[in-house]
Amino acid sequence: MIMCDVRASGITGDVADSYLVSVEPLPNGGAHVLWTDEPDQAMVFDDAAAAAEFCRDSALEMFVVSFVPVAIPSPSLAKQPPAPPAEPVNLADELRAMGLM
């Protein structure tokens, strides 16, 4: 992931270092750079070299960034698999049971 060092980038105020979400080029030049405090919303790269290549010649050159590894969640915090789908409902049978047919 790419993390912005807000202080070193000259950003003032009470802002925490942030993770890159996206870079969207604007039609008239420049770009909209979106950052987040949530690591699970960040753009993920294969490795630091890929992240560095993404930064090269982009709007990210105006920020001081570092490359941080993706945290691997502990098994106890890992998301549970989705519940199996419920049995299909026969709408005609349901309407008959309610006395509407």
VMD Tcl script that builds the backbone (N, CA, C; Angstrom):
set m [mol new atoms 303]
animate dup $m
set s [atomselect $m all]
$s set {name element resname resid chain x y z} {
  {N N MET 1 A 0.849 -1.167 0.000}
  {CA C MET 1 A 0.000 0.000 0.000}
  {C C MET 1 A 0.896 1.231 0.000}
  {N N ILE 2 A 0.325 2.336 -0.437}
  {CA C ILE 2 A 1.041 3.609 -0.434}
  {C C ILE 2 A 0.464 4.455 0.684}
  {N N MET 3 A 1.344 4.977 1.552}
  {CA C MET 3 A 0.914 5.814 2.663}
  {C C MET 3 A 1.509 7.205 2.499}
  {N N CYS 4 A 0.688 8.225 2.691}
  {CA C CYS 4 A 1.132 9.613 2.617}
  {C C CYS 4 A 1.606 10.066 3.992}
  {N N ASP 5 A 2.820 10.618 4.040}
  {CA C ASP 5 A 3.334 11.255 5.256}
  {C C ASP 5 A 2.843 12.693 5.188}
  {N N VAL 6 A 1.728 12.975 5.870}
  {CA C VAL 6 A 1.081 14.282 5.727}
  {C C VAL 6 A 1.961 15.430 6.207}
  {N N ARG 7 A 2.680 15.256 7.291}
  {CA C ARG 7 A 3.533 16.335 7.810}
  {C C ARG 7 A 4.651 16.655 6.817}
  {N N ALA 8 A 5.328 15.621 6.344}
  {CA C ALA 8 A 6.423 15.824 5.390}
  {C C ALA 8 A 5.910 16.360 4.057}
  {N N SER 9 A 4.641 16.116 3.750}
  {CA C SER 9 A 4.050 16.607 2.506}
  {C C SER 9 A 3.584 18.047 2.629}
  {N N GLY 10 A 3.716 18.633 3.831}
  {CA C GLY 10 A 3.321 20.022 4.029}
  {C C GLY 10 A 1.857 20.216 4.352}
  {N N ILE 11 A 1.170 19.148 4.708}
  {CA C ILE 11 A -0.247 19.240 5.055}
  {C C ILE 11 A -0.334 19.580 6.534}
  {N N THR 12 A -1.021 20.664 6.839}
  {CA C THR 12 A -1.127 21.100 8.234}
  {C C THR 12 A -2.461 20.665 8.817}
  {N N GLY 13 A -2.565 20.764 10.103}
  {CA C GLY 13 A -3.790 20.380 10.781}
  {C C GLY 13 A -3.635 19.030 11.446}
  {N N ASP 14 A -4.676 18.615 12.100}
  {CA C ASP 14 A -4.656 17.351 12.821}
  {C C ASP 14 A -5.138 16.241 11.890}
  {N N VAL 15 A -4.241 15.809 11.014}
  {CA C VAL 15 A -4.571 14.797 10.014}
  {C C VAL 15 A -3.581 13.648 10.166}
  {N N ALA 16 A -4.103 12.443 10.237}
  {CA C ALA 16 A -3.237 11.265 10.357}
  {C C ALA 16 A -2.683 10.895 8.981}
  {N N ASP 17 A -1.559 10.190 8.984}
  {CA C ASP 17 A -1.045 9.654 7.723}
  {C C ASP 17 A -2.147 8.820 7.088}
  {N N SER 18 A -2.238 8.850 5.776}
  {CA C SER 18 A -3.360 8.229 5.092}
  {C C SER 18 A -2.902 7.290 3.985}
  {N N TYR 19 A -3.763 6.324 3.670}
  {CA C TYR 19 A -3.505 5.325 2.638}
  {C C TYR 19 A -4.153 5.763 1.322}
  {N N LEU 20 A -3.484 5.472 0.211}
  {CA C LEU 20 A -4.000 5.830 -1.108}
  {C C LEU 20 A -5.174 4.931 -1.485}
  {N N VAL 21 A -6.258 5.579 -1.931}
  {CA C VAL 21 A -7.423 4.854 -2.435}
  {C C VAL 21 A -7.431 4.878 -3.960}
  {N N SER 22 A -7.251 6.072 -4.537}
  {CA C SER 22 A -7.281 6.174 -5.998}
  {C C SER 22 A -6.671 7.473 -6.475}
  {N N VAL 23 A -6.308 7.483 -7.747}
  {CA C VAL 23 A -5.859 8.684 -8.443}
  {C C VAL 23 A -6.692 8.755 -9.716}
  {N N GLU 24 A -7.488 9.827 -9.834}
  {CA C GLU 24 A -8.370 9.984 -10.986}
  {C C GLU 24 A -7.939 11.213 -11.776}
  {N N PRO 25 A -7.433 11.019 -12.989}
  {CA C PRO 25 A -7.043 12.170 -13.811}
  {C C PRO 25 A -8.256 13.062 -14.092}
  {N N LEU 26 A -8.042 14.373 -14.077}
  {CA C LEU 26 A -9.102 15.328 -14.381}
  {C C LEU 26 A -9.031 15.699 -15.864}
  {N N PRO 27 A -10.175 15.997 -16.483}
  {CA C PRO 27 A -10.195 16.273 -17.921}
  {C C PRO 27 A -9.297 17.438 -18.338}
  {N N ASN 28 A -9.175 18.450 -17.496}
  {CA C ASN 28 A -8.387 19.637 -17.849}
  {C C ASN 28 A -6.979 19.592 -17.296}
  {N N GLY 29 A -6.509 18.420 -16.934}
  {CA C GLY 29 A -5.179 18.275 -16.355}
  {C C GLY 29 A -5.262 18.131 -14.852}
  {N N GLY 30 A -4.195 17.682 -14.251}
  {CA C GLY 30 A -4.188 17.449 -12.814}
  {C C GLY 30 A -4.876 16.135 -12.488}
  {N N ALA 31 A -5.104 15.942 -11.216}
  {CA C ALA 31 A -5.738 14.695 -10.791}
  {C C ALA 31 A -6.398 14.885 -9.438}
  {N N HIS 32 A -7.378 14.072 -9.180}
  {CA C HIS 32 A -8.028 14.010 -7.872}
  {C C HIS 32 A -7.433 12.803 -7.165}
  {N N VAL 33 A -6.779 13.044 -6.022}
  {CA C VAL 33 A -6.141 11.964 -5.264}
  {C C VAL 33 A -6.969 11.741 -4.008}
  {N N LEU 34 A -7.439 10.512 -3.821}
  {CA C LEU 34 A -8.287 10.176 -2.681}
  {C C LEU 34 A -7.502 9.339 -1.685}
  {N N TRP 35 A -7.518 9.764 -0.414}
  {CA C TRP 35 A -6.811 9.086 0.675}
  {C C TRP 35 A -7.822 8.627 1.716}
  {N N THR 36 A -7.447 7.645 2.540}
  {CA C THR 36 A -8.308 7.153 3.612}
  {C C THR 36 A -7.476 6.798 4.835}
  {N N ASP 37 A -8.114 6.819 5.979}
  {CA C ASP 37 A -7.476 6.365 7.218}
  {C C ASP 37 A -7.634 4.855 7.387}
  {N N GLU 38 A -8.493 4.249 6.578}
  {CA C GLU 38 A -8.822 2.828 6.707}
  {C C GLU 38 A -7.965 1.974 5.779}
  {N N PRO 39 A -7.049 1.157 6.317}
  {CA C PRO 39 A -6.193 0.346 5.461}
  {C C PRO 39 A -6.951 -0.626 4.558}
  {N N ASP 40 A -8.129 -1.090 4.994}
  {CA C ASP 40 A -8.868 -2.051 4.175}
  {C C ASP 40 A -9.517 -1.402 2.952}
  {N N GLN 41 A -9.488 -0.065 2.852}
  {CA C GLN 41 A -10.015 0.634 1.688}
  {C C GLN 41 A -8.900 1.047 0.721}
  {N N ALA 42 A -7.662 0.785 1.093}
  {CA C ALA 42 A -6.513 1.250 0.313}
  {C C ALA 42 A -6.280 0.421 -0.942}
  {N N MET 43 A -5.678 1.077 -1.929}
  {CA C MET 43 A -5.231 0.402 -3.143}
  {C C MET 43 A -4.069 -0.504 -2.752}
  {N N VAL 44 A -4.057 -1.728 -3.242}
  {CA C VAL 44 A -3.016 -2.702 -2.887}
  {C C VAL 44 A -2.205 -3.047 -4.133}
  {N N PHE 45 A -0.884 -3.111 -3.965}
  {CA C PHE 45 A 0.030 -3.427 -5.061}
  {C C PHE 45 A 0.704 -4.762 -4.767}
  {N N ASP 46 A 1.239 -5.383 -5.815}
  {CA C ASP 46 A 1.915 -6.671 -5.647}
  {C C ASP 46 A 3.133 -6.568 -4.737}
  {N N ASP 47 A 3.868 -5.458 -4.863}
  {CA C ASP 47 A 5.064 -5.259 -4.047}
  {C C ASP 47 A 5.445 -3.784 -4.075}
  {N N ALA 48 A 6.498 -3.430 -3.326}
  {CA C ALA 48 A 6.926 -2.031 -3.245}
  {C C ALA 48 A 7.370 -1.506 -4.599}
  {N N ALA 49 A 7.964 -2.354 -5.423}
  {CA C ALA 49 A 8.404 -1.916 -6.747}
  {C C ALA 49 A 7.208 -1.497 -7.610}
  {N N ALA 50 A 6.118 -2.248 -7.541}
  {CA C ALA 50 A 4.914 -1.907 -8.304}
  {C C ALA 50 A 4.302 -0.607 -7.783}
  {N N ALA 51 A 4.322 -0.409 -6.471}
  {CA C ALA 51 A 3.806 0.833 -5.885}
  {C C ALA 51 A 4.669 2.015 -6.316}
  {N N ALA 52 A 5.987 1.832 -6.312}
  {CA C ALA 52 A 6.899 2.897 -6.728}
  {C C ALA 52 A 6.677 3.250 -8.197}
  {N N GLU 53 A 6.475 2.258 -9.030}
  {CA C GLU 53 A 6.227 2.502 -10.452}
  {C C GLU 53 A 4.925 3.279 -10.638}
  {N N PHE 54 A 3.902 2.963 -9.839}
  {CA C PHE 54 A 2.627 3.660 -9.916}
  {C C PHE 54 A 2.802 5.136 -9.572}
  {N N CYS 55 A 3.694 5.433 -8.628}
  {CA C CYS 55 A 3.931 6.816 -8.191}
  {C C CYS 55 A 4.694 7.627 -9.235}
  {N N ARG 56 A 5.541 6.968 -10.003}
  {CA C ARG 56 A 6.406 7.653 -10.958}
  {C C ARG 56 A 5.579 8.404 -11.989}
  {N N ASP 57 A 5.926 9.642 -12.216}
  {CA C ASP 57 A 5.263 10.488 -13.226}
  {C C ASP 57 A 3.757 10.589 -12.997}
  {N N SER 58 A 3.356 10.746 -11.742}
  {CA C SER 58 A 1.926 10.882 -11.445}
  {C C SER 58 A 1.720 12.021 -10.451}
  {N N ALA 59 A 0.459 12.272 -10.134}
  {CA C ALA 59 A 0.117 13.314 -9.158}
  {C C ALA 59 A 0.686 12.992 -7.783}
  {N N LEU 60 A 1.057 11.749 -7.543}
  {CA C LEU 60 A 1.594 11.369 -6.237}
  {C C LEU 60 A 2.987 11.935 -5.993}
  {N N GLU 61 A 3.647 12.443 -7.049}
  {CA C GLU 61 A 4.979 13.011 -6.869}
  {C C GLU 61 A 4.958 14.263 -5.996}
  {N N MET 62 A 3.789 14.887 -5.801}
  {CA C MET 62 A 3.718 16.056 -4.945}
  {C C MET 62 A 3.557 15.693 -3.469}
  {N N PHE 63 A 3.476 14.428 -3.155}
  {CA C PHE 63 A 3.348 13.963 -1.778}
  {C C PHE 63 A 4.595 13.184 -1.365}
  {N N VAL 64 A 4.875 13.192 -0.066}
  {CA C VAL 64 A 5.919 12.326 0.475}
  {C C VAL 64 A 5.208 11.048 0.881}
  {N N VAL 65 A 5.588 9.947 0.241}
  {CA C VAL 65 A 4.903 8.685 0.498}
  {C C VAL 65 A 5.892 7.614 0.937}
  {N N SER 66 A 5.339 6.585 1.540}
  {CA C SER 66 A 6.122 5.395 1.865}
  {C C SER 66 A 5.287 4.193 1.449}
  {N N PHE 67 A 5.947 3.078 1.353}
  {CA C PHE 67 A 5.269 1.852 0.953}
  {C C PHE 67 A 5.181 0.950 2.168}
  {N N VAL 68 A 3.973 0.541 2.504}
  {CA C VAL 68 A 3.753 -0.270 3.693}
  {C C VAL 68 A 3.114 -1.598 3.307}
  {N N PRO 69 A 3.483 -2.662 4.005}
  {CA C PRO 69 A 2.883 -3.967 3.679}
  {C C PRO 69 A 1.425 -4.024 4.127}
  {N N VAL 70 A 0.688 -4.877 3.469}
  {CA C VAL 70 A -0.708 -5.111 3.836}
  {C C VAL 70 A -0.712 -5.968 5.088}
  {N N ALA 71 A -1.450 -5.542 6.096}
  {CA C ALA 71 A -1.552 -6.321 7.330}
  {C C ALA 71 A -2.410 -7.558 7.068}
  {N N ILE 72 A -1.940 -8.680 7.540}
  {CA C ILE 72 A -2.692 -9.929 7.406}
  {C C ILE 72 A -3.552 -10.071 8.655}
  {N N PRO 73 A -4.881 -10.139 8.492}
  {CA C PRO 73 A -5.743 -10.242 9.672}
  {C C PRO 73 A -5.544 -11.571 10.395}
  {N N SER 74 A -5.696 -11.510 11.707}
  {CA C SER 74 A -5.581 -12.746 12.470}
  {C C SER 74 A -6.770 -13.641 12.135}
  {N N PRO 75 A -6.606 -14.964 12.227}
  {CA C PRO 75 A -7.706 -15.871 11.869}
  {C C PRO 75 A -8.977 -15.599 12.650}
  {N N SER 76 A -8.862 -15.159 13.893}
  {CA C SER 76 A -10.063 -14.916 14.689}
  {C C SER 76 A -10.830 -13.704 14.188}
  {N N LEU 77 A -10.129 -12.774 13.476}
  {CA C LEU 77 A -10.797 -11.585 12.970}
  {C C LEU 77 A -11.184 -11.720 11.498}
  {N N ALA 78 A -10.789 -12.808 10.881}
  {CA C ALA 78 A -11.092 -13.004 9.462}
  {C C ALA 78 A -12.599 -13.081 9.269}
  {N N LYS 79 A -13.051 -12.626 8.137}
  {CA C LYS 79 A -14.482 -12.653 7.846}
  {C C LYS 79 A -14.965 -14.092 7.743}
  {N N GLN 80 A -16.131 -14.331 8.261}
  {CA C GLN 80 A -16.756 -15.641 8.176}
  {C C GLN 80 A -17.293 -15.834 6.765}
  {N N PRO 81 A -17.320 -17.079 6.282}
  {CA C PRO 81 A -17.886 -17.300 4.946}
  {C C PRO 81 A -19.364 -16.929 4.946}
  {N N PRO 82 A -19.881 -16.503 3.811}
  {CA C PRO 82 A -21.293 -16.111 3.772}
  {C C PRO 82 A -22.198 -17.308 4.052}
  {N N ALA 83 A -23.325 -17.007 4.648}
  {CA C ALA 83 A -24.301 -18.059 4.941}
  {C C ALA 83 A -24.841 -18.614 3.624}
  {N N PRO 84 A -25.156 -19.906 3.605}
  {CA C PRO 84 A -25.706 -20.465 2.368}
  {C C PRO 84 A -27.037 -19.785 2.053}
  {N N PRO 85 A -27.381 -19.687 0.775}
  {CA C PRO 85 A -28.644 -19.023 0.422}
  {C C PRO 85 A -29.833 -19.789 0.993}
  {N N ALA 86 A -30.859 -19.049 1.325}
  {CA C ALA 86 A -32.083 -19.667 1.850}
  {C C ALA 86 A -32.752 -20.455 0.729}
  {N N GLU 87 A -33.596 -21.390 1.142}
  {CA C GLU 87 A -34.340 -22.177 0.152}
  {C C GLU 87 A -35.203 -21.229 -0.677}
  {N N PRO 88 A -35.360 -21.503 -1.965}
  {CA C PRO 88 A -36.196 -20.624 -2.795}
  {C C PRO 88 A -37.639 -20.627 -2.292}
  {N N VAL 89 A -38.285 -19.506 -2.448}
  {CA C VAL 89 A -39.667 -19.356 -2.017}
  {C C VAL 89 A -40.553 -19.422 -3.249}
  {N N ASN 90 A -41.614 -20.215 -3.139}
  {CA C ASN 90 A -42.597 -20.288 -4.213}
  {C C ASN 90 A -43.650 -19.235 -3.899}
  {N N LEU 91 A -43.628 -18.149 -4.660}
  {CA C LEU 91 A -44.511 -17.020 -4.391}
  {C C LEU 91 A -45.980 -17.422 -4.484}
  {N N ALA 92 A -46.337 -18.253 -5.433}
  {CA C ALA 92 A -47.742 -18.693 -5.580}
  {C C ALA 92 A -48.198 -19.431 -4.326}
  {N N ASP 93 A -47.350 -20.333 -3.789}
  {CA C ASP 93 A -47.711 -21.057 -2.571}
  {C C ASP 93 A -47.871 -20.096 -1.406}
  {N N GLU 94 A -47.011 -19.107 -1.294}
  {CA C GLU 94 A -47.087 -18.131 -0.205}
  {C C GLU 94 A -48.380 -17.323 -0.298}
  {N N LEU 95 A -48.748 -16.895 -1.499}
  {CA C LEU 95 A -49.978 -16.124 -1.680}
  {C C LEU 95 A -51.200 -16.979 -1.357}
  {N N ARG 96 A -51.188 -18.276 -1.759}
  {CA C ARG 96 A -52.303 -19.178 -1.422}
  {C C ARG 96 A -52.405 -19.337 0.088}
  {N N ALA 97 A -51.265 -19.471 0.775}
  {CA C ALA 97 A -51.269 -19.652 2.228}
  {C C ALA 97 A -51.829 -18.409 2.924}
  {N N MET 98 A -51.670 -17.259 2.327}
  {CA C MET 98 A -52.215 -16.017 2.925}
  {C C MET 98 A -53.662 -15.769 2.508}
  {N N GLY 99 A -54.211 -16.665 1.676}
  {CA C GLY 99 A -55.596 -16.536 1.244}
  {C C GLY 99 A -55.786 -15.474 0.171}
  {N N LEU 100 A -54.737 -15.118 -0.516}
  {CA C LEU 100 A -54.837 -14.077 -1.536}
  {C C LEU 100 A -55.029 -14.639 -2.938}
  {N N MET 101 A -55.035 -15.953 -3.065}
  {CA C MET 101 A -55.246 -16.552 -4.395}
  {C C MET 101 A -56.311 -17.607 -4.305}
}
mol reanalyze $m
mol bondsrecalc $m
mol representation Tube
mol addrep $m
